[in-house]
């Protein structure tokens, strides 16, 4: 994982395992949690952008780890903590989805406040076929109850245009302009004082404890 602090209060988290299509390993989830906890009370970073290195946003869980039963406790503990840390992060987040966001990668995108994507982006929950339930509630709040149920229960793959049509992504951007556009959005958010962002954000962002179907 690569972490940057840019001017104007912008932090960037780049999922950086391109050889694994940025699959979210135990280590990467722990690194994300640590990074967000460090930035939570930082006066320097007020908004965070997530993106992926290479051609994918994230392929989801690292399936190699699921083939090692001795890792199961760490798998579930790190996943639960990381979900809560992203959802309960006290500052706005942007997903700049540069390619496929599948499974856990789709979940990460839905946990963010704003989603923009390139034309090569795709979203889907294929893990339901293997017995792993996706995060339903945040997706329901974005695209509506009925469509979220369909996407979570049947696991179809949808492209960038369909994601934009249903409101999952707010914009489709040329691939080489995606990060720049995310930075523009982040800069627009940062035009508000940090105190106002924090107080307003906590008012409309419910606790993760409400993550029930």
Beta strands, then each sheet from edge to edge (+ up, - down):
strand 1: 2-6
strand 2: 10-15
strand 3: 47-52
strand 4: 56-58
strand 5: 92-97
strand 6: 100-102
strand 7: 114-118
strand 8: 122-124
strand 9: 158-159
strand 10: 171-173
sheet 1: 1+ 2- 3- 5- 7- 10-
sheet 2: 4+ 6+ 8+ 9-
end
